[in-house]
């Protein structure tokens, strides 16, 4: 669970490999590990998904600009109303399609 004062978050929950994420989503985490290379103590990569290590969340914002898909966001100025981040249309998987 994220601390109330944490402002940097990875806005993705897909555990698919990067190529499949890119096929279905323009803003999903592709587990490129750029965030972890930028701030090793602030990010963990597990099951093809980056997550903020909230024990070190104060350092996590350093990787926001480096994220190629922009799924890491810093809400230092507060959280937006509505879901402007999710405006990208993501096609649903067809039944029987591999994950």
N, C-alpha and C positions, 0 to 999 in steps of 0.2 A: 504494500500500500504506500502511496506517495504522501510525504509530509505536506501539510497545508501550505507551507511557505515555499515549496519547490515550484519553480516556474518553468523548468525545462522538462519536456516529455517526448517520448517516441510515440507518435500517433499512428501506430500500426499494430496489429496483432496477428499478422499472417506468419505461419511457420513454414511456408512454401519456399523452395529454392528461388534465388534471385531471378532466373530466366522466366519462371512461371509467374512470379509477382509482377514483373514488367509486362508480361502478356496481358494481364488483367487489370493492372492498376498503375497509374502514372506516379503515384505518391506513396507507394508502399516501400517498406524496408527490404532492401536486397542483400542484406548482410555483407556489405562490402568491407566492413570493419574500419572505414575511414574515421568514424567517431572514436573507436577504441584506440586507434593509432594516435589520434589527436590528444585524447585525454584518457589514458589507459585505466586509471582508477575510477573514472566516472561512468564507464559503460561496460556492459557484459554482452557477449553474443552467445546465445543458446538457441539451438534448433532453428537456425537461419533467421533469427530476430534479435535486433539490438534492443537493450533495455537500459534505462538509467539506473545506476547503483546509487540509490537514494542516500546512502551514508556519505556520499561525496557529491551530492547534487549541486552544491555551490560552484563546482568546477565544470559542470556539464554544458553550460551555455557556450563554452569555447568551441564546441564542435558544430553548433547550429549552422553556421555559414558553409561548412565543408560538406554537409550531407547532400549527395547528388540528387536525391529524390525529394528533398525538403520535408521528409517525414519527421524530422526532429525539429520541434518548435520551442521557442522561448516566449512565454507569456509574461514577461517582466512588466508590461503595461496593463496587465489584467487579461481576463479571458473574454473572447468575443461572444456576442449574443448570437444565437443560432449556430449553424454549422458551416461557415464559409469555407472551412478547410475541405469539406467533403463535397464540394461542388463538382469535382471531376466524376463523370459517370463511369462506373465500373461495371462491365458486363458480368453477369452471373455465369458460373460454370454450368455447362450442360450436363444433364444426368449421365452418369457413367464416365465422365471425363476424369482423368487421373489428377490427383493433387500434386 
